[in-house]
Amino acid sequence: MGRPGPRLSAGAGAAVALAVRRHLRDLPPGPVLVGVSGGADSLALLAGALDVADGLGRAVGAVCVDHGWRPQTADVVRRAARAALALGASPVRVVRVVPQRHGPGAGGAEEAARTARLAALDAVAARDEAVAVLLGHTLDDQAEQVLLGLARGSGTRSLAGMPAVRDGLLRPLLGVRRAVVREATVPLAPLLAPLGLPWEDPSNTDPVHLRPRVRHDVVPALEAALGEGAVRSLARTADLARADADALDGWAGAVVAGLPDLDAPDGVPVAPLAGLPGAVRRRCLRLLALRAGAGALTAAHTAALDALVDDWHGQGPVALPGGVGVRRSSGPDGCGRLRATPAPRPREDPHGRP
């Protein structure tokens, strides 16, 4: 029996449904969940998943996460849950989370909210034995992510954007433009409008945040100068960068697996690292530092670690977040070694100021 409620539009809706079908058909048997915020993209994704679910013999539920950022978010989440029920999702879960920030270098409020949201989605998926959680990011979101990575200047992984499939999370709409996804929801208006949906998060238009400035200023300027294909090209860049980053990360992981820890008695020999390409060596050093207990590392931290190997001239230890330091010294065999040490304390001001 088909699902109740209105369906997506014929043209744009078919593009959404096809994208969802391509991802769902290869999953193992079991239910899937859709993260529903009340925004147009997630509602279109839910409707698309429900449209194709019957033919695939798959149950579709929904998870509505309240970050508690604003007083109205709890009400938006309740309305989103009502819409999900009306569209035919079952079960529909409502989850309240409290994003936790862990100090400098751990990311801002948006990153804390994202971490809390993903943890909540994982927990609900495990409880409901769902084989995947679907998220409504679009091609435009991917292009914006690449531009944000360029602005940060933090390397290939930062340009890799969001993966379509990873750790039980699926993003079926990464190949579909945002305008198409939102056009697909037009037939849902009789159901959604009385609920005050779709909802647009005010943070998506608040210029105090970087992403809205990229979305409303940078992307239109790029399309005006380079044509509409610019957004799709940025998303393709993410695919290429991700393949490169995955290969380099895999190489580095294999190297580090054969090395001792930085806090081992003899530390880590420099020689195996010195012979590696810089892109691989820096990844190795980052992995070793994290394994020693370092916190979130910036590009500057990684560059300072790399200088201990590739530009050694007797410099002192490198201080890392988490109270970890790394210094270079000679080992028992006379070769250079990297060792973990307590992070150097900041130099005191001669006038007693901090």
ChimeraX attribute file (.defattr): number of C-alpha atoms within 10 A of each C-alpha:
attribute: neighborCount
match mode: 1-to-1
recipient: residues
	/A:1	5
	/A:2	11
	/A:3	16
	/A:4	12
	/A:5	14
	/A:6	18
	/A:7	19
	/A:8	24
	/A:9	17
	/A:10	12
	/A:11	11
	/A:12	19
	/A:13	25
	/A:14	16
	/A:15	21
	/A:16	29
	/A:17	25
	/A:18	17
	/A:19	20
	/A:20	24
	/A:21	19
	/A:22	11
	/A:23	17
	/A:24	22
	/A:25	15
	/A:26	8
	/A:27	14
	/A:28	9
	/A:29	14
	/A:30	14
	/A:31	21
	/A:32	25
	/A:33	30
	/A:34	29
	/A:35	23
	/A:36	29
	/A:37	27
	/A:38	29
	/A:39	17
	/A:40	23
	/A:41	24
	/A:42	25
	/A:43	30
	/A:44	29
	/A:45	31
	/A:46	28
	/A:47	28
	/A:48	25
	/A:49	29
	/A:50	25
	/A:51	26
	/A:52	20
	/A:53	22
	/A:54	14
	/A:55	12
	/A:56	12
	/A:57	12
	/A:58	17
	/A:59	19
	/A:60	26
	/A:61	25
	/A:62	30
	/A:63	27
	/A:64	26
	/A:65	26
	/A:66	22
	/A:67	19
	/A:68	15
	/A:69	13
	/A:70	10
	/A:71	8
	/A:72	10
	/A:73	17
	/A:74	19
	/A:75	12
	/A:76	23
	/A:77	24
	/A:78	19
	/A:79	22
	/A:80	30
	/A:81	24
	/A:82	16
	/A:83	25
	/A:84	26
	/A:85	17
	/A:86	16
	/A:87	22
	/A:88	22
	/A:89	24
	/A:90	17
	/A:91	16
	/A:92	22
	/A:93	19
	/A:94	16
	/A:95	16
	/A:96	15
	/A:97	15
	/A:98	13
	/A:99	18
	/A:100	14
	/A:101	16
	/A:102	10
	/A:103	8
	/A:104	10
	/A:105	12
	/A:106	15
	/A:107	14
	/A:108	13
	/A:109	13
	/A:110	13
	/A:111	14
	/A:112	17
	/A:113	21
	/A:114	13
	/A:115	16
	/A:116	19
	/A:117	22
	/A:118	15
	/A:119	13
	/A:120	18
	/A:121	26
	/A:122	18
	/A:123	12
	/A:124	19
	/A:125	22
	/A:126	12
	/A:127	9
	/A:128	16
	/A:129	13
	/A:130	19
	/A:131	17
	/A:132	24
	/A:133	25
	/A:134	29
	/A:135	22
	/A:136	24
	/A:137	23
	/A:138	23
	/A:139	22
	/A:140	22
	/A:141	21
	/A:142	29
	/A:143	27
	/A:144	23
	/A:145	23
	/A:146	25
	/A:147	23
	/A:148	18
	/A:149	19
	/A:150	14
	/A:151	12
	/A:152	12
	/A:153	12
	/A:154	14
	/A:155	14
	/A:156	20
	/A:157	19
	/A:158	21
	/A:159	28
	/A:160	24
	/A:161	25
	/A:162	21
	/A:163	15
	/A:164	18
	/A:165	14
	/A:166	10
	/A:167	9
	/A:168	15
	/A:169	19
	/A:170	23
	/A:171	21
	/A:172	26
	/A:173	30
	/A:174	22
	/A:175	19
	/A:176	18
	/A:177	20
	/A:178	19
	/A:179	13
	/A:180	17
	/A:181	29
	/A:182	21
	/A:183	17
	/A:184	28
	/A:185	24
	/A:186	18
	/A:187	15
	/A:188	21
	/A:189	14
	/A:190	11
	/A:191	15
	/A:192	24
	/A:193	12
	/A:194	10
	/A:195	17
	/A:196	13
	/A:197	19
	/A:198	24
	/A:199	18
	/A:200	13
	/A:201	13
	/A:202	9
	/A:203	12
	/A:204	15
	/A:205	15
	/A:206	12
	/A:207	14
	/A:208	10
	/A:209	12
	/A:210	13
	/A:211	20
	/A:212	17
	/A:213	16
	/A:214	18
	/A:215	20
	/A:216	13
	/A:217	12
	/A:218	15
	/A:219	19
	/A:220	16
	/A:221	13
	/A:222	14
	/A:223	13
	/A:224	11
	/A:225	10
	/A:226	11
	/A:227	11
	/A:228	13
	/A:229	10
	/A:230	17
	/A:231	23
	/A:232	17
	/A:233	12
	/A:234	20
	/A:235	27
	/A:236	19
	/A:237	17
	/A:238	26
	/A:239	19
	/A:240	13
	/A:241	20
	/A:242	20
	/A:243	14
	/A:244	15
	/A:245	20
	/A:246	14
	/A:247	13
	/A:248	20
	/A:249	18
	/A:250	14
	/A:251	15
	/A:252	22
	/A:253	16
	/A:254	12
	/A:255	17
	/A:256	22
	/A:257	12
	/A:258	8
	/A:259	15
	/A:260	14
	/A:261	19
	/A:262	25
	/A:263	18
	/A:264	12
	/A:265	11
	/A:266	17
	/A:267	22
	/A:268	23
	/A:269	22
	/A:270	19
	/A:271	12
	/A:272	12
	/A:273	22
	/A:274	14
	/A:275	12
	/A:276	14
	/A:277	10
	/A:278	13
	/A:279	14
	/A:280	21
	/A:281	25
	/A:282	22
	/A:283	21
	/A:284	26
	/A:285	22
	/A:286	24
	/A:287	17
	/A:288	23
	/A:289	27
	/A:290	18
	/A:291	14
	/A:292	20
	/A:293	17
	/A:294	21
	/A:295	17
	/A:296	16
	/A:297	16
	/A:298	13
	/A:299	14
	/A:300	10
	/A:301	17
	/A:302	19
	/A:303	14
	/A:304	19
	/A:305	26
	/A:306	21
	/A:307	14
	/A:308	24
	/A:309	22
	/A:310	16
	/A:311	11
	/A:312	12
	/A:313	9
	/A:314	10
	/A:315	12
	/A:316	14
	/A:317	22
	/A:318	21
	/A:319	22
	/A:320	24
	/A:321	19
	/A:322	15
	/A:323	14
	/A:324	20
	/A:325	24
	/A:326	26
	/A:327	21
	/A:328	23
	/A:329	20
	/A:330	15
	/A:331	17
	/A:332	9
	/A:333	9
	/A:334	8
	/A:335	11
	/A:336	19
	/A:337	21
	/A:338	26
	/A:339	24
	/A:340	25
	/A:341	17
	/A:342	15
	/A:343	18
	/A:344	15
	/A:345	9
	/A:346	8
	/A:347	7
	/A:348	9
	/A:349	8
	/A:350	7
	/A:351	6
	/A:352	6
	/A:353	6
	/A:354	8
